[in-house]
């Protein structure tokens, strides 16, 4: 996180919009236009979202004006406010303290999706958002980072990836969202500042805990491999000696000669006896 020095004459700036993608774009504009710190967001329902920044009075005023101008250009601006030198009691009660973002980042951990472009699609209705997210993942090499709900049926799917892949995915997601339901708002931010990176929602799966990374789960059906047949050892046959008399020897030799002439296989039980001359 960037370290900024905040003088005693600090101020708070708040800009409220009517959609979550609009507030992310507004916060990005405020951070890039002045030396301010993004404390976080406040979502109060019915689609109302507020970005809160703090810094020197002049920087906060400039950031709020630029952020409000950006939100008004896309038709999502609701209200704006600058509070010079807020009282300590105000910072304790409301989520506007400068240390809140640092504590939240320490608890959340490091995200494997950092340093990537971001795309946001907001729909009115959960099915439209899920369908748009599915189409975005199928159309380009992007990752679904998280989703956000802000009331009044507004849902936002957040994807990460390269600028080109995010742009392609957003185009496909917009068409799918309009086919299923109602598309409300869209935002693409090519380069995220570190302060904005730390405040965006990220699914728990993408957070590294104790430097342990796990691959994405494979939901495809596993093909069963046929198991090999095990060979079974047969018991050894017991050798039994056979005694032949002279008459049996003559009959056995005649039988062997006949089978040789007829080319028939010899039976397994017939064993040529050894003579005394052998």
JORATA-V388190 format. One record per pair of residues at least 24 apart in sequence whose ideal C-beta (glycine too) atoms are under 10 Angstrom apart, sorted by sequence separation. I is the first residue (numbers start at 1). J is the second residue. D is the distance in Angstrom with one decimal. If there is no record, write none. Layout:
i=I j=J d=D
i=I j=J d=D
This chain:
i=12 j=36 d=9.8
i=26 j=50 d=9.6
i=27 j=51 d=4.2
i=34 j=58 d=8.0
i=35 j=59 d=4.9
i=36 j=60 d=5.9
i=60 j=84 d=8.1
i=118 j=142 d=9.9
i=129 j=153 d=9.8
i=132 j=156 d=10.0
i=133 j=157 d=4.1
i=140 j=164 d=8.0
i=141 j=165 d=4.9
i=142 j=166 d=6.0
i=166 j=190 d=8.1
i=249 j=273 d=6.1
i=11 j=36 d=9.1
i=13 j=38 d=10.0
i=14 j=39 d=9.6
i=22 j=47 d=9.5
i=23 j=48 d=9.2
i=24 j=49 d=8.7
i=26 j=51 d=5.6
i=27 j=52 d=9.0
i=30 j=55 d=9.7
i=34 j=59 d=4.0
i=35 j=60 d=9.6
i=36 j=61 d=10.0
i=38 j=63 d=9.4
i=57 j=82 d=7.8
i=117 j=142 d=9.0
i=120 j=145 d=9.8
i=122 j=147 d=9.9
i=128 j=153 d=9.5
i=129 j=154 d=9.0
i=130 j=155 d=8.3
i=132 j=157 d=5.9
i=133 j=158 d=9.0
i=136 j=161 d=9.3
i=140 j=165 d=4.1
i=141 j=166 d=9.7
i=142 j=167 d=10.0
i=144 j=169 d=9.7
i=163 j=188 d=8.0
i=248 j=273 d=8.1
i=10 j=36 d=9.9
i=13 j=39 d=9.6
i=16 j=42 d=8.6
i=23 j=49 d=4.0
i=25 j=51 d=9.7
i=27 j=53 d=7.5
i=33 j=59 d=8.8
i=34 j=60 d=7.2
i=36 j=62 d=8.5
i=37 j=63 d=10.0
i=57 j=83 d=9.7
i=116 j=142 d=8.8
i=119 j=145 d=9.6
i=121 j=147 d=9.8
i=122 j=148 d=8.4
i=129 j=155 d=3.9
i=131 j=157 d=9.7
i=133 j=159 d=7.5
i=139 j=165 d=8.9
i=140 j=166 d=7.3
i=142 j=168 d=8.4
i=143 j=169 d=10.0
i=155 j=181 d=9.9
i=163 j=189 d=9.5
i=164 j=190 d=10.0
i=249 j=275 d=7.4
i=10 j=37 d=9.7
i=12 j=39 d=8.1
i=20 j=47 d=8.1
i=22 j=49 d=7.5
i=23 j=50 d=7.1
i=24 j=51 d=8.2
i=26 j=53 d=10.0
i=34 j=61 d=8.3
i=35 j=62 d=9.2
i=36 j=63 d=4.6
i=49 j=76 d=9.3
i=57 j=84 d=5.1
i=116 j=143 d=8.0
i=118 j=145 d=7.6
i=120 j=147 d=9.7
i=122 j=149 d=10.0
i=126 j=153 d=7.8
i=128 j=155 d=7.8
i=129 j=156 d=7.2
i=130 j=157 d=7.9
i=132 j=159 d=9.8
i=140 j=167 d=8.3
i=141 j=168 d=9.0
i=142 j=169 d=4.7
i=163 j=190 d=4.8
i=242 j=269 d=9.4
i=244 j=271 d=9.5
i=14 j=42 d=8.3
i=16 j=44 d=8.8
i=18 j=46 d=8.6
i=19 j=47 d=5.9
i=21 j=49 d=9.4
i=23 j=51 d=5.2
i=34 j=62 d=4.4
i=35 j=63 d=8.5
i=36 j=64 d=8.9
i=50 j=78 d=8.4
i=56 j=84 d=9.9
i=57 j=85 d=7.8
i=120 j=148 d=8.4
i=122 j=150 d=8.4
i=124 j=152 d=7.4
i=125 j=153 d=5.5
i=126 j=154 d=10.0
i=127 j=155 d=9.3
i=129 j=157 d=5.2
i=140 j=168 d=4.3
i=141 j=169 d=8.5
i=142 j=170 d=9.1
i=153 j=181 d=9.2
i=154 j=182 d=9.7
i=156 j=184 d=8.7
i=162 j=190 d=9.3
i=163 j=191 d=8.4
i=244 j=272 d=9.9
i=2 j=31 d=9.3
i=6 j=35 d=9.6
i=18 j=47 d=5.0
i=19 j=48 d=9.2
i=20 j=49 d=5.5
i=22 j=51 d=9.6
i=30 j=59 d=9.5
i=33 j=62 d=6.0
i=34 j=63 d=4.1
i=47 j=76 d=9.2
i=49 j=78 d=8.8
i=50 j=79 d=8.3
i=52 j=81 d=9.7
i=53 j=82 d=9.8
i=54 j=83 d=9.3
i=113 j=142 d=10.0
i=116 j=145 d=8.7
i=124 j=153 d=4.7
i=125 j=154 d=8.8
i=126 j=155 d=5.4
i=128 j=157 d=9.7
i=136 j=165 d=9.5
i=139 j=168 d=6.0
i=140 j=169 d=4.0
i=153 j=182 d=8.5
i=155 j=184 d=9.0
i=156 j=185 d=7.8
i=158 j=187 d=9.7
i=159 j=188 d=9.7
i=242 j=271 d=6.8
i=244 j=273 d=4.8
i=5 j=35 d=9.1
i=6 j=36 d=9.3
i=17 j=47 d=8.5
i=18 j=48 d=6.5
i=19 j=49 d=7.1
i=30 j=60 d=8.8
i=33 j=63 d=5.5
i=34 j=64 d=8.9
i=48 j=78 d=6.3
i=50 j=80 d=9.6
i=113 j=143 d=6.0
i=123 j=153 d=8.5
i=124 j=154 d=5.9
i=125 j=155 d=7.2
i=136 j=166 d=8.7
i=139 j=169 d=5.5
i=140 j=170 d=8.8
i=154 j=184 d=6.0
i=156 j=186 d=9.8
i=243 j=273 d=8.7
i=244 j=274 d=9.7
i=4 j=35 d=5.9
i=6 j=37 d=7.4
i=17 j=48 d=7.7
i=18 j=49 d=7.8
i=32 j=63 d=9.0
i=33 j=64 d=9.5
i=34 j=65 d=9.2
i=36 j=67 d=9.6
i=47 j=78 d=9.1
i=48 j=79 d=9.0
i=50 j=81 d=8.9
i=112 j=143 d=8.7
i=113 j=144 d=9.7
i=123 j=154 d=7.5
i=124 j=155 d=7.9
i=138 j=169 d=8.9
i=139 j=170 d=9.4
i=140 j=171 d=9.1
i=142 j=173 d=9.6
i=153 j=184 d=9.0
i=154 j=185 d=8.2
i=156 j=187 d=8.9
i=242 j=273 d=7.4
i=244 j=275 d=9.8
i=4 j=36 d=7.8
i=16 j=48 d=6.0
i=17 j=49 d=5.6
i=30 j=62 d=8.7
i=31 j=63 d=7.4
i=33 j=65 d=8.3
i=34 j=66 d=7.4
i=54 j=86 d=8.4
i=113 j=145 d=5.2
i=122 j=154 d=5.8
i=123 j=155 d=5.8
i=136 j=168 d=8.7
i=137 j=169 d=7.5
i=139 j=171 d=7.9
i=140 j=172 d=7.3
i=152 j=184 d=9.4
i=160 j=192 d=9.3
i=2 j=35 d=9.0
i=4 j=37 d=5.8
i=16 j=49 d=6.9
i=17 j=50 d=7.9
i=30 j=63 d=3.9
i=33 j=66 d=3.9
i=34 j=67 d=9.5
i=112 j=145 d=9.8
i=113 j=146 d=9.2
i=122 j=155 d=6.8
i=123 j=156 d=7.9
i=136 j=169 d=3.8
i=139 j=172 d=3.8
i=140 j=173 d=9.6
i=3 j=37 d=9.6
i=15 j=49 d=9.4
i=16 j=50 d=4.4
i=17 j=51 d=7.9
i=29 j=63 d=8.1
i=30 j=64 d=6.9
i=32 j=66 d=8.2
i=33 j=67 d=7.5
i=111 j=145 d=7.9
i=121 j=155 d=9.1
i=122 j=156 d=4.3
i=123 j=157 d=7.9
i=135 j=169 d=8.0
i=136 j=170 d=7.0
i=138 j=172 d=7.7
i=139 j=173 d=7.7
i=2 j=37 d=8.0
i=15 j=50 d=6.8
i=16 j=51 d=8.0
i=30 j=65 d=9.2
i=31 j=66 d=9.9
i=32 j=67 d=9.8
i=111 j=146 d=9.8
i=121 j=156 d=6.8
i=122 j=157 d=8.0
i=136 j=171 d=9.1
i=137 j=172 d=9.5
i=138 j=173 d=9.9
i=1 j=37 d=8.7
i=14 j=50 d=5.4
i=15 j=51 d=5.3
i=27 j=63 d=9.4
i=30 j=66 d=6.3
i=31 j=67 d=8.9
i=33 j=69 d=9.4
i=120 j=156 d=5.4
i=121 j=157 d=5.2
i=122 j=158 d=9.8
i=133 j=169 d=9.4
i=135 j=171 d=9.8
i=136 j=172 d=6.0
i=137 j=173 d=9.1
i=139 j=175 d=9.6
i=1 j=38 d=10.0
i=14 j=51 d=7.2
i=15 j=52 d=8.6
i=26 j=63 d=9.8
i=29 j=66 d=5.4
i=30 j=67 d=4.0
i=33 j=70 d=9.0
i=54 j=91 d=9.1
i=120 j=157 d=7.2
i=121 j=158 d=8.5
i=132 j=169 d=9.4
i=135 j=172 d=4.9
i=136 j=173 d=4.1
i=139 j=176 d=9.0
i=13 j=51 d=8.4
i=14 j=52 d=5.5
i=15 j=53 d=8.2
i=26 j=64 d=9.6
i=29 j=67 d=5.0
i=30 j=68 d=9.1
i=119 j=157 d=8.5
i=120 j=158 d=5.4
i=121 j=159 d=8.0
i=132 j=170 d=9.1
i=134 j=172 d=9.9
i=135 j=173 d=5.4
i=136 j=174 d=9.3
i=138 j=176 d=9.5
i=13 j=52 d=7.3
i=14 j=53 d=7.9
i=28 j=67 d=8.7
i=29 j=68 d=9.2
i=119 j=158 d=7.5
i=120 j=159 d=7.8
i=134 j=173 d=8.8
i=135 j=174 d=9.2
i=12 j=52 d=6.7
i=13 j=53 d=4.6
i=14 j=54 d=9.9
i=26 j=66 d=8.9
i=27 j=67 d=7.0
i=29 j=69 d=8.0
i=30 j=70 d=8.4
i=118 j=158 d=6.5
i=119 j=159 d=4.7
i=132 j=172 d=8.3
i=133 j=173 d=7.0
i=135 j=175 d=7.6
i=136 j=176 d=8.0
i=160 j=200 d=9.3
i=12 j=53 d=7.4
i=13 j=54 d=7.1
i=26 j=67 d=4.3
i=29 j=70 d=4.3
i=118 j=159 d=7.2
i=119 j=160 d=7.9
i=132 j=173 d=3.9
i=135 j=176 d=3.9
i=136 j=177 d=9.7
i=11 j=53 d=9.1
i=12 j=54 d=5.2
i=13 j=55 d=7.9
i=25 j=67 d=8.8
i=26 j=68 d=7.6
i=28 j=70 d=8.5
i=29 j=71 d=8.3
i=52 j=94 d=8.5
i=54 j=96 d=6.9
i=117 j=159 d=8.9
i=118 j=160 d=5.8
i=119 j=161 d=7.7
i=131 j=173 d=8.5
i=132 j=174 d=7.3
i=134 j=176 d=7.6
i=135 j=177 d=8.3
i=158 j=200 d=7.0
i=160 j=202 d=8.9
i=11 j=54 d=6.9
i=12 j=55 d=9.0
i=26 j=69 d=9.4
i=27 j=70 d=9.8
i=52 j=95 d=7.4
i=53 j=96 d=9.4
i=54 j=97 d=8.7
i=55 j=98 d=9.3
i=116 j=159 d=9.2
i=117 j=160 d=7.0
i=118 j=161 d=8.6
i=132 j=175 d=8.7
i=133 j=176 d=8.9
i=158 j=201 d=6.8
i=10 j=54 d=6.0
i=11 j=55 d=7.0
i=13 j=57 d=9.5
i=23 j=67 d=9.2
i=26 j=70 d=5.6
i=29 j=73 d=9.9
i=52 j=96 d=5.3
i=54 j=98 d=6.0
i=116 j=160 d=4.2
i=117 j=161 d=6.3
i=119 j=163 d=9.4
i=129 j=173 d=9.1
i=132 j=176 d=4.9
i=133 j=177 d=9.3
i=135 j=179 d=9.2
i=158 j=202 d=8.4
i=10 j=55 d=6.5
i=11 j=56 d=7.0
i=12 j=57 d=9.9
i=25 j=70 d=6.3
i=26 j=71 d=4.7
i=52 j=97 d=9.9
i=113 j=158 d=9.4
i=115 j=160 d=9.4
i=116 j=161 d=5.8
i=117 j=162 d=6.2
i=118 j=163 d=10.0
i=128 j=173 d=9.8
i=131 j=176 d=5.2
i=132 j=177 d=4.0
i=135 j=180 d=9.5
i=156 j=201 d=9.1
i=158 j=203 d=9.1
i=10 j=56 d=6.4
i=11 j=57 d=4.3
i=13 j=59 d=8.8
i=14 j=60 d=9.7
i=25 j=71 d=7.6
i=26 j=72 d=9.8
i=113 j=159 d=9.3
i=114 j=160 d=8.7
i=116 j=162 d=7.1
i=117 j=163 d=4.7
i=119 j=165 d=9.0
i=120 j=166 d=9.8
i=130 j=176 d=9.9
i=131 j=177 d=6.8
i=132 j=178 d=9.0
i=160 j=206 d=8.6
i=9 j=56 d=6.7
i=10 j=57 d=7.2
i=11 j=58 d=8.6
i=13 j=60 d=4.1
i=54 j=101 d=9.8
i=113 j=160 d=4.3
i=116 j=163 d=9.2
i=117 j=164 d=8.9
i=119 j=166 d=4.1
i=129 j=176 d=10.0
i=130 j=177 d=9.8
i=132 j=179 d=9.3
i=6 j=54 d=6.8
i=7 j=55 d=8.9
i=8 j=56 d=10.0
i=9 j=57 d=5.7
i=11 j=59 d=8.2
i=12 j=60 d=6.9
i=13 j=61 d=7.4
i=15 j=63 d=8.6
i=22 j=70 d=8.6
i=23 j=71 d=7.9
i=25 j=73 d=9.7
i=26 j=74 d=9.1
i=52 j=100 d=9.5
i=112 j=160 d=9.4
i=113 j=161 d=8.8
i=117 j=165 d=8.1
i=118 j=166 d=7.1
i=119 j=167 d=7.6
i=121 j=169 d=8.9
i=128 j=176 d=8.0
i=129 j=177 d=7.2
i=131 j=179 d=7.8
i=132 j=180 d=7.5
i=6 j=55 d=6.1
i=7 j=56 d=5.7
i=9 j=58 d=9.3
i=10 j=59 d=9.4
i=11 j=60 d=4.1
i=13 j=62 d=9.2
i=15 j=64 d=5.9
i=22 j=71 d=5.6
i=25 j=74 d=7.4
i=52 j=101 d=9.7
i=111 j=160 d=8.9
i=116 j=165 d=9.4
i=117 j=166 d=4.7
i=119 j=168 d=9.7
i=121 j=170 d=6.4
i=128 j=177 d=4.8
i=131 j=180 d=4.6
i=132 j=181 d=9.1
i=4 j=54 d=9.4
i=5 j=55 d=9.4
i=6 j=56 d=7.0
i=7 j=57 d=8.7
i=10 j=60 d=7.8
i=11 j=61 d=7.3
i=13 j=63 d=5.7
i=14 j=64 d=7.5
i=15 j=65 d=9.4
i=17 j=67 d=9.1
i=26 j=76 d=8.0
i=116 j=166 d=8.2
i=117 j=167 d=8.5
i=119 j=169 d=6.2
i=120 j=170 d=8.4
i=123 j=173 d=9.1
i=127 j=177 d=9.7
i=128 j=178 d=8.3
i=130 j=180 d=8.7
i=131 j=181 d=8.0
i=4 j=55 d=6.7
i=5 j=56 d=9.0
i=13 j=64 d=4.1
i=15 j=66 d=9.5
i=17 j=68 d=9.2
i=25 j=76 d=8.6
i=26 j=77 d=8.2
i=119 j=170 d=4.6
i=121 j=172 d=10.0
i=123 j=174 d=9.6
i=128 j=179 d=8.6
i=129 j=180 d=8.9
i=132 j=183 d=7.9
i=4 j=56 d=9.2
i=11 j=63 d=9.8
i=12 j=64 d=9.5
i=13 j=65 d=9.2
i=15 j=67 d=4.6
i=16 j=68 d=9.3
i=19 j=71 d=9.5
i=22 j=74 d=6.0
i=39 j=91 d=9.8
i=42 j=94 d=8.4
i=119 j=171 d=9.9
i=121 j=173 d=4.8
i=125 j=177 d=9.0
i=128 j=180 d=4.4
i=129 j=181 d=8.3
i=148 j=200 d=9.1
i=6 j=59 d=9.6
i=11 j=64 d=9.1
i=14 j=67 d=9.7
i=15 j=68 d=5.4
i=17 j=70 d=9.6
i=18 j=71 d=8.7
i=21 j=74 d=8.9
i=22 j=75 d=8.6
i=23 j=76 d=8.1
i=42 j=95 d=6.4
i=120 j=173 d=9.8
i=121 j=174 d=6.6
i=123 j=176 d=9.6
i=124 j=177 d=9.3
i=127 j=180 d=5.9
i=128 j=181 d=3.2
i=148 j=201 d=5.6
i=13 j=67 d=7.8
i=15 j=69 d=9.9
i=17 j=71 d=4.9
i=22 j=76 d=3.6
i=26 j=80 d=9.6
i=41 j=95 d=9.1
i=42 j=96 d=8.8
i=119 j=173 d=7.9
i=123 j=177 d=4.8
i=127 j=181 d=6.3
i=128 j=182 d=6.5
i=129 j=183 d=9.8
i=132 j=186 d=9.9
i=146 j=200 d=7.8
i=147 j=201 d=7.9
i=4 j=59 d=9.1
i=13 j=68 d=9.5
i=15 j=70 d=9.0
i=16 j=71 d=8.5
i=17 j=72 d=9.6
i=19 j=74 d=8.8
i=21 j=76 d=8.4
i=22 j=77 d=8.1
i=23 j=78 d=9.8
i=39 j=94 d=9.7
i=40 j=95 d=6.1
i=121 j=176 d=9.1
i=122 j=177 d=8.8
i=123 j=178 d=8.9
i=125 j=180 d=7.8
i=126 j=181 d=9.0
i=128 j=183 d=7.4
i=129 j=184 d=9.7
i=145 j=200 d=7.5
i=146 j=201 d=4.4
i=15 j=71 d=6.4
i=18 j=74 d=9.9
i=19 j=75 d=9.7
i=20 j=76 d=9.9
i=22 j=78 d=9.4
i=39 j=95 d=7.2
i=40 j=96 d=8.3
i=121 j=177 d=6.1
i=125 j=181 d=4.3
i=128 j=184 d=9.2
i=145 j=201 d=7.6
i=146 j=202 d=5.4
i=147 j=203 d=8.3
i=17 j=74 d=8.6
i=18 j=75 d=8.4
i=19 j=76 d=5.5
i=39 j=96 d=5.5
i=40 j=97 d=9.7
i=123 j=180 d=7.9
i=124 j=181 d=6.4
i=125 j=182 d=6.4
i=145 j=202 d=5.5
i=146 j=203 d=4.6
i=17 j=75 d=9.7
i=18 j=76 d=4.9
i=39 j=97 d=7.2
i=123 j=181 d=5.8
i=124 j=182 d=4.2
i=145 j=203 d=6.4
i=146 j=204 d=9.1
i=17 j=76 d=4.4
i=18 j=77 d=8.0
i=19 j=78 d=9.9
i=39 j=98 d=6.9
i=123 j=182 d=6.2
i=124 j=183 d=8.1
i=125 j=184 d=9.4
i=144 j=203 d=7.8
i=146 j=205 d=9.4
i=16 j=76 d=9.5
i=17 j=77 d=6.2
i=18 j=78 d=5.6
i=39 j=99 d=9.5
i=40 j=100 d=6.4
i=122 j=182 d=9.8
i=123 j=183 d=5.8
i=124 j=184 d=5.3
i=143 j=203 d=9.7
i=145 j=205 d=9.6
i=146 j=206 d=7.9
i=16 j=77 d=7.8
i=17 j=78 d=5.8
i=37 j=98 d=6.3
i=39 j=100 d=6.2
i=40 j=101 d=6.0
i=122 j=183 d=7.7
i=123 j=184 d=5.9
i=124 j=185 d=9.8
i=144 j=205 d=9.8
i=145 j=206 d=6.3
i=15 j=77 d=7.5
i=16 j=78 d=4.2
i=17 j=79 d=9.1
i=39 j=101 d=5.7
i=121 j=183 d=7.3
i=122 j=184 d=4.6
i=123 j=185 d=8.7
i=144 j=206 d=9.4
i=15 j=78 d=8.4
i=16 j=79 d=4.6
i=17 j=80 d=9.8
i=38 j=101 d=7.1
i=121 j=184 d=8.7
i=122 j=185 d=4.2
i=123 j=186 d=9.9
i=143 j=206 d=7.6
i=15 j=79 d=7.7
i=16 j=80 d=7.2
i=37 j=101 d=7.2
i=40 j=104 d=7.3
i=121 j=185 d=7.9
i=122 j=186 d=7.2
i=14 j=79 d=7.8
i=15 j=80 d=4.9
i=16 j=81 d=8.2
i=37 j=102 d=9.8
i=39 j=104 d=9.8
i=120 j=185 d=7.6
i=121 j=186 d=5.6
i=122 j=187 d=8.2
i=14 j=80 d=6.8
i=15 j=81 d=7.9
i=120 j=186 d=6.9
i=121 j=187 d=8.4
i=13 j=80 d=7.8
i=14 j=81 d=4.5
i=15 j=82 d=9.8
i=119 j=186 d=7.9
i=120 j=187 d=4.5
i=121 j=188 d=9.8
i=13 j=81 d=7.2
i=14 j=82 d=7.9
i=119 j=187 d=7.3
i=120 j=188 d=7.7
i=12 j=81 d=7.9
i=13 j=82 d=5.2
i=14 j=83 d=7.7
i=118 j=187 d=8.1
i=119 j=188 d=5.0
i=120 j=189 d=8.2
i=12 j=82 d=7.3
i=13 j=83 d=7.7
i=118 j=188 d=7.4
i=119 j=189 d=7.9
i=11 j=82 d=5.9
i=12 j=83 d=4.3
i=117 j=188 d=7.1
i=118 j=189 d=5.0
i=119 j=190 d=9.8
i=11 j=83 d=6.1
i=12 j=84 d=8.3
i=117 j=189 d=6.6
i=118 j=190 d=8.6
i=10 j=83 d=9.6
i=11 j=84 d=4.6
i=12 j=85 d=9.2
i=117 j=190 d=5.1
i=118 j=191 d=9.5
i=143 j=216 d=8.8
i=10 j=84 d=8.2
i=11 j=85 d=6.8
i=12 j=86 d=5.2
i=116 j=190 d=10.0
i=117 j=191 d=7.1
i=118 j=192 d=6.0
i=9 j=84 d=7.4
i=10 j=85 d=6.8
i=11 j=86 d=7.4
i=47 j=122 d=8.8
i=116 j=191 d=9.7
i=117 j=192 d=7.4
i=9 j=85 d=6.2
i=10 j=86 d=7.7
i=115 j=191 d=9.1
i=116 j=192 d=7.8
i=8 j=85 d=7.8
i=47 j=124 d=9.0
i=115 j=192 d=7.7
i=12 j=90 d=8.2
i=114 j=192 d=8.3
i=118 j=196 d=8.7
i=12 j=91 d=8.4
i=115 j=194 d=9.4
i=118 j=197 d=8.8
i=14 j=94 d=9.9
i=114 j=194 d=8.9
i=120 j=200 d=9.4
i=10 j=91 d=10.0
i=116 j=197 d=9.4
i=12 j=94 d=8.9
i=14 j=96 d=8.3
i=115 j=197 d=7.8
i=118 j=200 d=7.0
i=13 j=96 d=9.9
i=114 j=197 d=5.9
i=12 j=96 d=5.6
i=113 j=197 d=9.2
i=114 j=198 d=9.2
i=111 j=197 d=7.9
i=114 j=200 d=9.9
i=111 j=198 d=9.0
i=113 j=200 d=9.2
i=10 j=98 d=8.3
i=114 j=202 d=9.0
i=105 j=194 d=9.9
i=111 j=200 d=8.7
i=113 j=202 d=6.5
i=28 j=118 d=9.1
i=105 j=195 d=10.0
i=108 j=198 d=8.1
i=112 j=202 d=9.0
i=113 j=203 d=9.2
i=111 j=202 d=4.7
i=6 j=98 d=6.5
i=105 j=197 d=9.4
i=110 j=202 d=9.8
i=111 j=203 d=9.2
i=114 j=206 d=9.3
i=25 j=118 d=10.0
i=105 j=198 d=4.8
i=108 j=201 d=9.6
i=109 j=202 d=9.2
i=112 j=205 d=9.2
i=113 j=206 d=5.3
i=4 j=98 d=9.2
i=24 j=118 d=7.5
i=101 j=195 d=7.5
i=104 j=198 d=7.6
i=105 j=199 d=8.6
i=108 j=202 d=7.3
i=112 j=206 d=5.3
i=113 j=207 d=9.5
i=25 j=120 d=8.3
i=104 j=199 d=8.0
i=109 j=204 d=9.3
i=111 j=206 d=5.3
i=112 j=207 d=7.8
i=24 j=120 d=6.0
i=102 j=198 d=8.7
i=108 j=204 d=9.0
i=110 j=206 d=9.5
i=111 j=207 d=5.8
i=112 j=208 d=6.1
i=21 j=118 d=9.7
i=23 j=120 d=9.8
i=101 j=198 d=6.2
i=109 j=206 d=9.6
i=110 j=207 d=7.0
i=111 j=208 d=7.5
i=21 j=119 d=8.9
i=22 j=120 d=9.1
i=101 j=199 d=6.5
i=109 j=207 d=4.5
i=110 j=208 d=4.9
i=21 j=120 d=3.9
i=49 j=148 d=9.0
i=108 j=207 d=6.3
i=109 j=208 d=5.9
i=110 j=209 d=9.1
i=1 j=101 d=7.5
i=20 j=120 d=6.9
i=21 j=121 d=7.4
i=22 j=122 d=8.4
i=109 j=209 d=6.0
i=1 j=102 d=6.9
i=19 j=120 d=9.0
i=21 j=122 d=5.1
i=49 j=150 d=5.8
i=109 j=210 d=8.9
i=110 j=211 d=8.8
i=112 j=213 d=6.8
i=20 j=122 d=5.8
i=48 j=150 d=7.4
i=49 j=151 d=9.7
i=109 j=211 d=10.0
i=19 j=122 d=5.2
i=47 j=150 d=5.5
i=48 j=151 d=7.8
i=1 j=105 d=6.7
i=45 j=149 d=9.7
i=46 j=150 d=8.0
i=47 j=151 d=6.1
i=48 j=152 d=8.9
i=19 j=124 d=10.0
i=43 j=148 d=7.9
i=45 j=150 d=7.0
i=46 j=151 d=4.9
i=47 j=152 d=4.7
i=49 j=154 d=9.5
i=43 j=149 d=8.5
i=44 j=150 d=8.5
i=45 j=151 d=3.5
i=46 j=152 d=4.7
i=47 j=153 d=8.7
i=48 j=154 d=9.9
i=41 j=148 d=9.2
i=43 j=150 d=4.8
i=44 j=151 d=7.8
i=45 j=152 d=7.2
i=46 j=153 d=9.8
i=47 j=154 d=4.9
i=49 j=156 d=9.8
i=43 j=151 d=7.4
i=46 j=154 d=8.6
i=76 j=184 d=9.6
i=41 j=150 d=9.4
i=45 j=154 d=9.7
i=76 j=185 d=6.8
i=75 j=185 d=9.4
i=43 j=154 d=9.9
i=74 j=185 d=7.7
i=76 j=187 d=9.8
i=74 j=186 d=9.2
i=74 j=187 d=8.4
i=24 j=148 d=9.3
i=23 j=148 d=9.9
i=20 j=147 d=9.7
i=21 j=148 d=9.2
i=23 j=150 d=8.9
i=20 j=148 d=5.1
i=20 j=149 d=8.6
i=20 j=150 d=5.3
i=19 j=150 d=7.5
i=18 j=150 d=9.3
i=24 j=156 d=8.6
i=19 j=152 d=9.9
i=21 j=154 d=9.8
i=23 j=156 d=9.9
i=18 j=152 d=9.2
i=20 j=154 d=7.1
i=24 j=158 d=8.5
i=19 j=154 d=6.4
i=20 j=155 d=8.8
i=21 j=156 d=6.0
i=18 j=154 d=8.8
i=20 j=156 d=4.4
i=21 j=157 d=9.9
i=19 j=156 d=7.7
i=21 j=158 d=8.9
i=47 j=184 d=8.1
i=20 j=158 d=8.7
i=47 j=185 d=9.2
i=53 j=195 d=8.8
i=51 j=196 d=9.5
i=52 j=199 d=9.7
i=51 j=199 d=8.7
i=38 j=193 d=8.3
i=40 j=195 d=10.0
i=38 j=194 d=9.6
i=39 j=195 d=9.1
i=32 j=189 d=10.0
i=38 j=195 d=4.4
i=37 j=195 d=6.1
i=38 j=196 d=6.0
i=40 j=198 d=9.1
i=41 j=199 d=6.5
i=28 j=187 d=8.7
i=32 j=191 d=9.1
i=36 j=195 d=8.4
i=38 j=197 d=9.7
i=40 j=199 d=5.3
i=41 j=200 d=9.1
i=25 j=185 d=9.2
i=29 j=189 d=9.7
i=38 j=198 d=8.0
i=39 j=199 d=8.1
i=41 j=201 d=9.1
i=24 j=185 d=9.9
i=25 j=186 d=9.7
i=26 j=187 d=9.5
i=28 j=189 d=5.3
i=31 j=192 d=9.3
i=32 j=193 d=6.7
i=38 j=199 d=5.6
i=22 j=184 d=9.5
i=23 j=185 d=9.8
i=25 j=187 d=4.6
i=27 j=189 d=9.6
i=28 j=190 d=9.8
i=31 j=193 d=4.9
i=21 j=184 d=8.3
i=22 j=185 d=5.8
i=24 j=187 d=5.8
i=25 j=188 d=8.7
i=28 j=191 d=8.9
i=31 j=194 d=9.1
i=20 j=184 d=9.4
i=21 j=185 d=4.4
i=22 j=186 d=9.6
i=23 j=187 d=9.2
i=25 j=189 d=6.7
i=28 j=192 d=7.3
i=31 j=195 d=5.6
i=32 j=196 d=9.2
i=19 j=184 d=5.9
i=20 j=185 d=7.6
i=21 j=186 d=6.2
i=22 j=187 d=6.9
i=24 j=189 d=6.9
i=28 j=193 d=7.0
i=30 j=195 d=9.7
i=31 j=196 d=5.8
i=18 j=184 d=8.8
i=19 j=185 d=4.0
i=21 j=187 d=3.6
i=27 j=193 d=9.2
i=30 j=196 d=9.3
i=18 j=185 d=8.3
i=19 j=186 d=9.4
i=20 j=187 d=8.6
i=21 j=188 d=9.1
i=28 j=195 d=9.6
i=17 j=185 d=9.0
i=19 j=187 d=8.6
i=21 j=189 d=9.5
i=24 j=192 d=9.5
i=27 j=195 d=8.4
i=28 j=196 d=5.5
i=27 j=196 d=5.8
i=25 j=196 d=10.0
i=24 j=196 d=7.4
i=27 j=199 d=7.4
i=27 j=200 d=9.3
i=24 j=199 d=8.9
i=24 j=200 d=7.1
i=20 j=201 d=9.3
i=2 j=193 d=7.7
i=4 j=195 d=9.1
i=1 j=193 d=10.0
i=2 j=194 d=5.5
i=1 j=194 d=5.5
i=2 j=195 d=6.4
i=1 j=195 d=6.6
i=1 j=197 d=8.8
i=2 j=198 d=10.0
i=1 j=198 d=6.1
